[in-house]
Amino acid sequence: MKKIHSRFFRFGWLFLGLFYAATFAVILALAYTGNLPDFFQYIPHYDTIGHFVLYSVATYLGHRLLNCRKLTLLRYKFPLWPFLFATFTITEELIQQTSPNRTFSWLDMVMSILGIIFGAWLAEREYRQKQG
């Protein structure tokens, strides 16, 4: 019975991760095409807060789904998903310079990286607690 519950639980996390990845992609596409809903403009600092929250949740889910796997580079261990996602994040923020609807922002990049660090920390903390 425990094995069936574990598979179902794992499937739920996978579904949640894929759903969030699709949501993240839609938000990114809306931002690049200049079609984010106007009501966001009424929320103070929505962009800065959004970077932190969106990237925290994406990192937490990705890192958890990969069971907090590590990548060894130059004798240092880096959390695999956060490392890959941070690489994507920095690249994506730099590419914004070429978009007519987006602008490069150091603050956005810092908030995204802080979100990645926070999401990784949460996933690692939960993973360690489960390991006992």
Rosetta silent file (secondary structure, phi, psi, omega in degrees, C-alpha in Angstrom):
SEQUENCE: MKKIHSRFFRFGWLFLGLFYAATFAVILALAYTGNLPDFFQYIPHYDTIGHFVLYSVATYLGHRLLNCRKLTLLRYKFPLWPFLFATFTITEELIQQTSPNRTFSWLDMVMSILGIIFGAWLAEREYRQKQG
SCORE:     score description
SCORE:     0.000 S_00000001
   1 L     0.000  -39.444 -178.925    0.000    0.000    0.000 S_00000001
   2 H   -63.291  -37.205 -179.214    2.826    2.400    0.847 S_00000001
   3 H   -65.023  -40.408  178.219    4.411    1.899   -2.604 S_00000001
   4 H   -65.469  -44.283  178.304    1.143    2.836   -4.372 S_00000001
   5 H   -60.540  -41.278 -179.864    0.751    5.926   -2.172 S_00000001
   6 H   -63.480  -42.984  178.878    4.359    6.915   -2.924 S_00000001
   7 H   -64.601  -44.150  179.537    3.833    6.623   -6.694 S_00000001
   8 H   -62.021  -43.026  179.316    0.623    8.632   -6.522 S_00000001
   9 H   -62.026  -44.043  179.391    2.339   11.270   -4.397 S_00000001
  10 H   -62.978  -42.794  179.047    5.257   11.420   -6.856 S_00000001
  11 H   -61.592  -39.302  178.664    2.848   11.748   -9.803 S_00000001
  12 H   -60.825  -43.022  178.121    1.120   14.639   -8.023 S_00000001
  13 H   -66.349  -38.943  178.538    4.408   16.510   -7.663 S_00000001
  14 H   -63.863  -45.259  178.275    5.264   15.809  -11.304 S_00000001
  15 H   -59.947  -47.017  179.817    1.865   17.109  -12.436 S_00000001
  16 H   -59.970  -43.384  178.921    2.245   20.201  -10.249 S_00000001
  17 H   -62.916  -43.845  179.259    5.748   20.825  -11.618 S_00000001
  18 H   -67.701  -39.593  177.212    4.636   20.494  -15.232 S_00000001
  19 H   -62.257  -43.209  179.776    1.595   22.689  -14.635 S_00000001
  20 H   -67.285  -39.061  177.932    3.792   25.355  -13.047 S_00000001
  21 H   -61.217  -40.916  177.969    6.337   25.119  -15.889 S_00000001
  22 H   -65.670  -42.283  178.262    3.519   25.715  -18.393 S_00000001
  23 H   -61.994  -44.587  178.829    2.228   28.652  -16.326 S_00000001
  24 H   -59.754  -43.822 -179.842    5.756   30.093  -16.107 S_00000001
  25 H   -64.132  -39.825  178.605    6.174   29.760  -19.894 S_00000001
  26 H   -64.802  -44.267  178.817    2.859   31.527  -20.529 S_00000001
  27 H   -61.201  -42.886  178.331    3.815   34.396  -18.197 S_00000001
  28 H   -61.612  -44.348  179.494    7.192   34.688  -19.951 S_00000001
  29 H   -64.202  -42.521  178.301    5.497   34.727  -23.381 S_00000001
  30 H   -62.216  -39.736  179.345    2.988   37.354  -22.239 S_00000001
  31 H   -65.954  -42.142 -178.433    5.823   39.518  -20.909 S_00000001
  32 H   -70.215  -26.294  179.840    7.835   39.254  -24.141 S_00000001
  33 L   -95.832    1.702  178.682    4.827   40.146  -26.278 S_00000001
  34 L    72.117   28.683 -175.954    3.786   43.033  -24.022 S_00000001
  35 L  -114.533   23.655  175.255    0.495   41.369  -23.128 S_00000001
  36 L   -65.551  142.406 -179.289    0.666   41.116  -19.345 S_00000001
  37 L   -56.872  143.013 -177.366   -2.706   42.084  -17.840 S_00000001
  38 H   -64.667  -27.053 -176.254   -3.033   45.792  -17.030 S_00000001
  39 H   -64.319  -19.575  176.450   -4.180   45.176  -13.457 S_00000001
  40 H   -61.265  -30.858 -178.579   -0.602   44.254  -12.503 S_00000001
  41 H   -60.437  -23.324 -178.715    0.269   47.936  -12.893 S_00000001
  42 H   -84.942   -6.417  178.903   -1.845   48.698   -9.801 S_00000001
  43 L   -95.910  117.251 -179.284    0.243   46.415   -7.583 S_00000001
  44 L   -59.296  131.652  176.477    3.272   48.292   -6.183 S_00000001
  45 L    57.401   32.651 -176.681    6.563   46.668   -7.226 S_00000001
  46 H   -58.086  -36.031 -177.018    4.699   43.772   -8.888 S_00000001
  47 H   -67.822  -45.084 -179.391    7.626   43.030  -11.184 S_00000001
  48 H   -65.477  -47.352  178.502   10.184   42.789   -8.373 S_00000001
  49 H   -63.868  -41.719 -179.985    7.907   40.711   -6.153 S_00000001
  50 H   -59.265  -42.767  178.397    6.897   38.588   -9.131 S_00000001
  51 H   -59.016  -48.021 -178.531   10.491   37.704   -9.945 S_00000001
  52 H   -61.845  -49.397 -176.164   11.135   36.521   -6.400 S_00000001
  53 H   -68.024  -49.353 -178.544    7.918   34.500   -6.076 S_00000001
  54 H   -59.137  -43.095 -176.937    7.896   32.966   -9.568 S_00000001
  55 H   -76.910  -30.197  175.372   11.519   31.887   -9.374 S_00000001
  56 H   -63.387  -50.004 -177.791   11.225   30.622   -5.775 S_00000001
  57 H   -64.661  -44.364  179.871    8.314   28.342   -6.619 S_00000001
  58 H   -60.958  -40.700  179.996    9.908   27.118   -9.865 S_00000001
  59 H   -69.622  -44.179  178.711   13.156   26.304   -8.067 S_00000001
  60 H   -57.286  -50.154 -177.915   11.449   24.588   -5.160 S_00000001
  61 H   -64.197  -46.309 -179.210    9.388   22.364   -7.475 S_00000001
  62 H   -63.493  -44.738 -178.596   12.249   21.566   -9.846 S_00000001
  63 H   -66.685  -39.198  178.456   14.744   20.835   -7.092 S_00000001
  64 H   -66.977  -43.594 -179.844   12.243   18.692   -5.229 S_00000001
  65 H   -62.522  -30.597  178.480   11.295   16.745   -8.366 S_00000001
  66 L   -91.380   13.052  178.850   14.969   15.983   -8.980 S_00000001
  67 L    53.941   38.314  175.970   15.381   14.833   -5.346 S_00000001
  68 L    55.422   38.790  179.037   17.881   17.614   -4.673 S_00000001
  69 L   -62.127  152.609 -178.611   20.476   16.106   -7.013 S_00000001
  70 E  -114.830  154.456  176.432   23.903   17.700   -7.113 S_00000001
  71 E  -120.078  129.302  179.812   26.253   18.530   -9.969 S_00000001
  72 E   -99.080  120.838  176.762   30.005   18.412   -9.395 S_00000001
  73 E  -131.347  124.094  178.731   32.019   21.113  -11.156 S_00000001
  74 L    51.796   45.622  178.184   35.654   21.781  -10.319 S_00000001
  75 L    67.603    8.298  176.380   35.368   19.670   -7.151 S_00000001
  76 E  -108.688  143.733  177.365   32.400   21.721   -5.897 S_00000001
  77 E   -99.807  126.935  178.015   28.896   20.357   -5.581 S_00000001
  78 E  -118.130  142.990  174.439   26.087   22.539   -6.865 S_00000001
  79 E   -63.942  125.219 -171.176   22.377   21.756   -6.647 S_00000001
  80 H   -57.403  -59.719 -176.295   21.537   20.599  -10.189 S_00000001
  81 H   -62.266  -48.945  179.318   18.158   22.261  -10.821 S_00000001
  82 H   -59.132  -36.927  178.737   18.973   25.595   -9.166 S_00000001
  83 H   -63.674  -47.827 -179.782   22.284   25.754  -11.085 S_00000001
  84 H   -65.698  -41.392 -178.778   20.586   25.083  -14.443 S_00000001
  85 H   -68.369  -37.273  176.776   17.696   27.416  -13.652 S_00000001
  86 H   -64.846  -39.375  177.120   20.045   30.215  -12.546 S_00000001
  87 H   -61.515  -45.522  176.611   21.951   29.834  -15.829 S_00000001
  88 H   -60.241  -45.190 -176.051   18.652   30.118  -17.723 S_00000001
  89 H   -61.155  -47.182 -179.832   17.598   33.095  -15.594 S_00000001
  90 H   -64.168  -43.803  178.796   20.768   35.100  -16.177 S_00000001
  91 H   -61.447  -46.359 -178.374   20.671   34.346  -19.906 S_00000001
  92 H   -63.326  -40.846  179.496   16.993   35.267  -20.155 S_00000001
  93 H   -65.264  -39.273  177.809   17.496   38.543  -18.288 S_00000001
  94 H   -67.278  -36.259  179.523   20.392   39.486  -20.601 S_00000001
  95 H   -65.893  -25.265 -179.461   18.311   38.622  -23.693 S_00000001
  96 H   -57.506  -22.441  178.951   15.666   41.104  -22.525 S_00000001
  97 H   -62.830  -23.725 -177.509   17.932   43.859  -23.842 S_00000001
  98 H   -93.099   -4.503 -176.732   16.971   42.769  -27.357 S_00000001
  99 L   -94.969  135.906  177.573   13.199   42.811  -26.766 S_00000001
 100 L   -71.863  -18.200 -177.014   11.109   45.890  -27.533 S_00000001
 101 L  -104.185   -1.949 -177.677    8.706   44.949  -24.705 S_00000001
 102 L  -129.143  159.116  175.993   11.225   44.062  -21.992 S_00000001
 103 L  -134.836  145.334  176.107   14.130   45.832  -20.344 S_00000001
 104 L   -70.346  138.839  178.796   17.196   44.511  -18.597 S_00000001
 105 L  -144.858  124.170  176.219   17.166   45.160  -14.872 S_00000001
 106 H   -62.700  -37.004  179.984   19.806   44.340  -12.296 S_00000001
 107 H   -63.406  -43.822  177.272   17.111   44.427   -9.623 S_00000001
 108 H   -60.428  -43.286 -179.444   15.018   41.848  -11.487 S_00000001
 109 H   -64.064  -44.058  179.407   18.057   39.617  -11.882 S_00000001
 110 H   -62.211  -44.864  179.836   18.977   39.923   -8.196 S_00000001
 111 H   -65.075  -36.783  176.606   15.396   39.171   -7.114 S_00000001
 112 H   -64.159  -46.089  179.751   15.263   36.171   -9.447 S_00000001
 113 H   -65.104  -40.801  175.904   18.547   34.805   -8.061 S_00000001
 114 H   -62.818  -37.683  175.238   17.383   35.431   -4.485 S_00000001
 115 H   -62.640  -41.104  177.806   14.181   33.563   -5.365 S_00000001
 116 H   -63.686  -44.856  179.010   16.246   30.661   -6.701 S_00000001
 117 H   -61.876  -44.404 -179.470   18.347   30.581   -3.543 S_00000001
 118 H   -64.909  -45.837  179.092   15.243   30.686   -1.336 S_00000001
 119 H   -61.614  -40.226  177.963   13.431   27.965   -3.318 S_00000001
 120 H   -65.950  -41.804  179.202   16.530   25.737   -3.214 S_00000001
 121 H   -60.727  -44.617  178.429   16.904   26.317    0.519 S_00000001
 122 H   -61.313  -45.599 -179.383   13.286   25.303    1.136 S_00000001
 123 H   -64.490  -43.664  179.667   13.612   22.148   -0.967 S_00000001
 124 H   -63.362  -41.923  179.996   16.926   21.193    0.667 S_00000001
 125 H   -61.250  -45.517  179.130   15.497   21.780    4.147 S_00000001
 126 H   -66.054  -41.021 -179.988   12.506   19.565    3.422 S_00000001
 127 H   -61.743  -44.766  178.860   14.703   16.910    1.790 S_00000001
 128 H   -63.751  -38.304  179.101   17.020   16.777    4.824 S_00000001
 129 H   -65.339  -37.323  178.320   14.049   16.474    7.181 S_00000001
 130 H   -69.415  -33.345 -179.959   12.702   13.537    5.170 S_00000001
 131 H   -71.932  -19.052  175.795   16.109   11.831    5.230 S_00000001
 132 L    85.794    0.000    0.000   16.008   12.006    9.005 S_00000001
